[in-house]
Amino acid sequence: MSTAVMETPAASRVHYLNANYGIKSWLFTTDHKRIALLWLGSITFMFFIGGAAATLIRLHLIEPTGALVQPATYNKLFTIHGVVMIFFFLIPSIPAVLGNFLVPLMVGARDLAFPRINLLSWYLYIIGAIFVLYAILTGGVDTGWTFYTPYSSTYAHSQVIATALGVFIVGFSSILTGLNFIVTIHKMRAPGLTWFRLPLFIWAIYATSIIQILGTPVLAITIFLLGLERLLHVGIFDPAIGGDPILFQHLFWFYSHPAVYIMILPGMGVISELIACFSRKRVFGYAMVAYSSMAIAVLSFLVWGHHMFVTGQSVYAGLIFSVLSFMVAIPSAIKVFNWTATLYKGSISYDAPMLYALGFIGLFTMGGLTGLFLASLAVDVHLTGTYFIVAHFHYIMVGGAVMAYLGGIHFWWPKITGRLYPDGWARFAALIIFVGFNLTFFPQFVLGYLGMPRRYAVYPAEFQVLNVMSSAGASILGIGYLIPLIYLIWSIRYGPVAGPNPWGAKGLEWETPSPPPTENFEEIPVVTEEAYAYAEPEDGSHG
Amino acid sequence: MSGTFNFLLAAVADPWFGFPIKPEDASTTASSVDHLYYFLTALTLFFTFSIFTTIFYFMVKYRRRSPDERPKAIETSTALEVTWTVIPVMLCAFAFIWASSLYFRNSRPPNASMEVFVVGKQWMWHLQHPEGAREINELHVPVGVPVKLTMTSEDVIHDFSIPVFRIKHDVIPGRYSSIWFQATKTGTYHFYCAQYCGAEHSGMIGWVYVMTPTDYANWLSGGSRGESMAQAGERLFTQLGCITCHVADGTGRGPVLQGLYGHPVKLRSGETRVVDEAYVRQAIVNPNSMPLPDYPPIMPTFQGQVNEEQVLQLIAYVKSLGTVEKGTAK
């Protein structure tokens, strides 16, 4: 589309990838784009570890008596799956990979505010991951990712401390990343880039960062207290030594519910970018979409009690948490309506990133609406602790966050690598993932209402048909995730050269060559228009 | 109106092409929970279908016809934004009120409930009836009678879940929680542990037997060993030596327990507490945490010497020493 930049072959031009070579130039880099690639490699590795655990879980559940492993091993599998996917894939996914790469480019800066702290974030992640991998290799951990006390603090005979330490350390990585983004967005925007000219991805990352720096310290405190009780028998959570097990749940969910929004808000930001680009329209209700991100960030801290409707918190506390949980659904609904309205009278193309975005809207809508069941007190009593919960949060975190992550990777891949991937394969993979996902998780809604509890290594025979359906879907989903891995790696070497702006997209990141030079922009751009100014015909003055 | 509604629901719901999509409804509250569930399902289907259809329609109608297309910008409409904010708010408010009133109504057991005591431990359920019958991983109850379960755990957190009654509640060490139900159909139904509790979590399941009142009475007399919970408690009370201090005529070193249950008691801290199950349990396992003004704090803890089932028996004994009617205690 954009022909104003003369495209020289990527090989002969100096950019961030070929500016220097050697392992040291990567491990000691402070370039946000290189750090983003370090993250991409690390979280992809962890994704496939978590995915391997999921594969074994679904294989095991083909038989009601358990087809594969002993119950104790099964418990370790779902714990590994949860810990790895949540703390080591979903939470860092969009912020640490796409956010790292894009925040400076989108705000017209040469790097993040604190490049060395940015590198430190990645090292903290690696140290945390090493602890967790060590725990897996030396016997595993069987507490569930929720570490409920007093099971985790007193009764579990597995690698609780190593795992908890890994999660504790990776939390600081998350805090530092959030801090870096907040400072960068406040202080380093290009001239003319006012708050309401920012891409909605930046708004979403900003809202996410606020949750990261306010919520994650509470997780650190909680894990610290858990360690104190397990190692030194200080009575905090175990009633046998004077503690209160429910206190742990309050502390844990005070972080872990907002953490759900750390996972989904950046995805919403990605979707806004994709929908605008592939319908060539400014996002409908731009300000409402931006405000709704901030509303979600605030409300997310006030709904943790909905995880505890059956623990014995008072009926009145239940009522308050229920009404607040309904309220947090509203800004999400507003976003979905605005994205749909953006398509109206647009110029819609069906490139692969757009298919992921549309898949996101569908799956996120279902995930969000099934959340209303769980906000509804009387229905939650029946559904909590069952497969309905599992289905619901996978619709949000896999149907939502992972779809958005993959959509974003496909959208910005040409910018990151300078290469295009085979679009046909990419669309095919998007379709396979959408179908496989629904086959895997839809039956679990039914299983949940029928009453099948989650985290069961063996289960009554009447649930087998739905479990087999779910496992069959998972095999399709698994293939769907492998296909992009193959063609994306292939494209790095063999893909056609992308050019600076293959989608004809708006945004500062598209006004610099692909891959961008180390300093991002030859000259810091001056912004004179709103985000998503697709309506004006291009006059060649921008990029 | 509600008859038609129920008929329509029955037509679409269970079974669905011979395939069950909901558990049997076997309690007085089950079908009311189902109705709310159907409403939420209808809401979900309506919005999902509307959004899918709209997206699909726009995708076809506004598909890109030439690479140079530059659609006109469309101004944001405040009226639209308000509309699609207010409608979900109203629907959520409706669902909230419906769900909460149902929950609130179900939160208190009727006064005439019969009681069963449940102790969860890794990895089995111990249940005892006041009349003395004890069972493991089985719960026998009569149909048509409200049943209150008073539950605690010997070790980690468990959760007692009976899907056909649409109830569950966490079973927490160190405290009593309770749920209640009134079964409407005789039959045999699953109950589960629904809170992950370790290696054999998925083995911690059992059966509820809902029986006719006659069958239940027969079962109860057959199952008991001639000793009620209160009698078992009395035996413990003597064995453990409680009786040497808690003397009925007031000459002992400890307070008189006769007629105490259900009464308010003033602690040395100035706090006033009503003697209930939690109070008696705390007095047994951790007496030093609640010294009384007129007695020296000399009672030893019985933590570790009695298990949770025995604590429940001691409570039953204290209760049997005379209570005041609920309502007058306040």
Contacts between the chains, C-beta under 8 A, distances in Angstrom:
chain1	res1	chain2	res2	distance
A	1	B	67	7.8
A	71	B	199	5.7
A	71	B	200	6.1
A	71	B	201	7.5
A	71	B	202	6.1
A	71	B	203	7.3
A	72	B	199	4.4
A	75	B	196	7.6
A	75	B	198	7.5
A	75	B	199	6.5
A	75	B	201	7.2
A	142	B	198	7.4
A	142	B	199	7.4
A	144	B	196	5.1
A	146	B	196	8.0
A	148	B	156	7.8
A	148	B	157	6.1
A	148	B	195	7.5
A	148	B	196	7.1
A	150	B	155	7.5
A	150	B	156	5.6
A	150	B	157	7.5
A	150	B	173	6.6
A	151	B	156	4.2
A	151	B	157	7.0
A	151	B	196	7.5
A	151	B	197	6.4
A	151	B	198	6.1
A	154	B	156	7.8
A	155	B	122	7.3
A	155	B	155	6.3
A	155	B	156	5.4
A	155	B	198	6.3
A	156	B	198	7.1
A	238	B	173	7.9
A	239	B	172	7.9
A	239	B	173	4.9
A	239	B	174	2.8
A	239	B	175	7.4
A	240	B	173	7.0
A	240	B	174	7.5
A	240	B	303	7.7
A	244	B	174	7.8
A	245	B	157	5.8
A	245	B	172	6.2
A	245	B	173	6.7
A	245	B	174	7.5
A	246	B	172	6.9
A	279	B	62	7.2
A	279	B	71	7.7
A	280	B	64	7.8
A	280	B	69	6.8
A	280	B	70	6.6
A	280	B	71	5.7
A	281	B	71	6.0
A	281	B	73	7.2
A	281	B	74	7.1
A	282	B	73	5.7
A	282	B	74	7.9
A	284	B	74	6.8
A	284	B	76	6.2
A	285	B	76	4.9
A	285	B	80	7.8
A	285	B	81	5.5
A	286	B	76	6.9
A	287	B	76	7.3
A	288	B	76	7.4
A	288	B	81	5.3
A	310	B	159	6.9
A	310	B	168	5.7
A	310	B	169	5.1
A	310	B	170	5.5
A	311	B	170	4.6
A	311	B	172	7.0
A	312	B	169	7.2
A	312	B	170	6.3
A	312	B	172	6.4
A	312	B	175	7.0
A	312	B	177	4.7
A	315	B	103	7.4
A	315	B	104	6.3
A	315	B	107	5.0
A	318	B	103	6.9
A	319	B	100	5.5
A	319	B	104	7.6
A	322	B	96	6.1
A	322	B	99	6.9
A	322	B	100	6.1
A	323	B	96	5.5
A	323	B	100	8.0
A	326	B	92	4.0
A	326	B	93	7.5
A	326	B	95	7.0
A	326	B	96	5.1
A	327	B	92	7.4
A	329	B	88	7.1
A	329	B	92	6.3
A	330	B	85	6.5
A	330	B	88	5.6
A	330	B	89	6.0
A	330	B	92	6.9
A	333	B	84	7.1
A	333	B	85	8.0
A	333	B	88	4.6
A	334	B	81	7.3
A	334	B	84	6.6
A	334	B	85	6.0
A	336	B	51	6.5
A	337	B	84	4.3
A	338	B	81	7.9
A	340	B	51	6.0
A	340	B	54	5.5
A	340	B	55	6.0
A	340	B	58	7.5
A	341	B	80	7.1
A	343	B	55	6.6
A	343	B	58	4.0
A	343	B	59	7.0
A	343	B	62	6.4
A	344	B	58	6.0
A	344	B	62	7.2
A	344	B	74	6.9
A	345	B	62	6.0
A	345	B	71	5.7
A	345	B	72	7.2
A	345	B	74	6.3
A	346	B	58	7.3
A	346	B	62	5.1
A	346	B	71	5.3
A	347	B	62	6.7
A	347	B	64	4.6
A	347	B	65	7.7
A	347	B	69	3.9
A	347	B	70	7.4
A	347	B	71	4.9
A	348	B	58	6.8
A	348	B	59	5.5
A	348	B	62	5.1
A	348	B	63	5.4
A	348	B	64	5.9
A	349	B	63	7.5
A	349	B	64	4.5
A	350	B	59	7.4
A	350	B	63	7.7
A	358	B	55	6.1
A	358	B	59	7.5
A	361	B	51	6.8
A	361	B	55	6.6
A	362	B	48	7.3
A	362	B	51	7.2
A	362	B	52	6.0
A	362	B	55	7.6
A	365	B	47	6.5
A	365	B	48	5.5
A	365	B	51	5.4
A	366	B	44	6.9
A	366	B	48	5.6
A	369	B	40	7.9
A	369	B	43	6.8
A	369	B	44	4.1
A	369	B	47	5.9
A	369	B	48	6.7
A	370	B	44	6.4
A	372	B	40	5.8
A	372	B	43	7.2
A	372	B	44	7.6
A	372	B	92	7.1
A	372	B	95	6.1
A	373	B	37	7.1
A	373	B	40	5.1
A	375	B	95	7.8
A	375	B	96	7.4
A	375	B	99	7.8
A	376	B	36	6.3
A	376	B	40	6.5
A	376	B	95	5.6
A	376	B	96	7.3
A	376	B	98	7.5
A	376	B	99	3.4
A	377	B	99	4.9
A	377	B	100	5.4
A	377	B	102	7.4
A	377	B	103	3.6
A	378	B	29	7.9
A	378	B	32	7.6
A	378	B	33	5.5
A	378	B	36	6.1
A	378	B	99	4.9
A	378	B	100	7.7
A	378	B	102	3.8
A	378	B	103	4.4
A	378	B	106	6.7
A	379	B	33	6.1
A	379	B	36	5.5
A	379	B	37	5.5
A	379	B	40	6.7
A	379	B	99	6.1
A	380	B	99	7.9
A	381	B	33	7.8
A	381	B	103	7.0
A	381	B	106	8.0
A	381	B	166	7.0
A	381	B	167	6.3
A	381	B	168	6.2
A	381	B	169	8.0
A	382	B	33	5.7
A	382	B	37	7.9
A	382	B	163	6.9
A	382	B	166	4.3
A	382	B	167	7.4
A	382	B	168	7.1
A	384	B	168	7.2
A	384	B	194	7.7
A	385	B	159	5.9
A	385	B	161	6.6
A	385	B	168	6.6
A	385	B	194	3.7
A	385	B	195	6.2
A	386	B	194	7.0
A	446	B	21	5.6
A	449	B	21	6.8
A	449	B	22	5.6
A	449	B	23	7.4
A	449	B	37	6.9
A	450	B	20	6.5
A	450	B	21	7.5
A	450	B	22	6.8
A	450	B	23	5.4
A	450	B	163	7.0
A	451	B	23	5.1
A	451	B	161	7.1
A	451	B	163	2.7
A	451	B	164	7.6
A	451	B	190	7.2
A	451	B	192	7.1
A	453	B	161	6.6
A	453	B	192	4.9
A	453	B	193	7.1
A	453	B	194	4.5
A	453	B	202	7.7
A	454	B	196	7.8
A	455	B	196	4.4
A	455	B	201	6.3
A	455	B	202	7.5
A	456	B	201	7.0
A	456	B	202	3.8
A	457	B	201	7.6
A	457	B	202	4.7
A	458	B	202	4.9
A	458	B	203	7.1
A	459	B	202	6.6
A	460	B	190	6.4
A	460	B	205	7.5
A	465	B	19	7.9
A	534	B	70	6.8
A	534	B	71	7.4
A	534	B	73	7.6
A	535	B	70	6.2
A	535	B	71	6.9
A	535	B	72	5.8
A	535	B	73	3.8
A	536	B	70	7.6
A	537	B	70	5.5
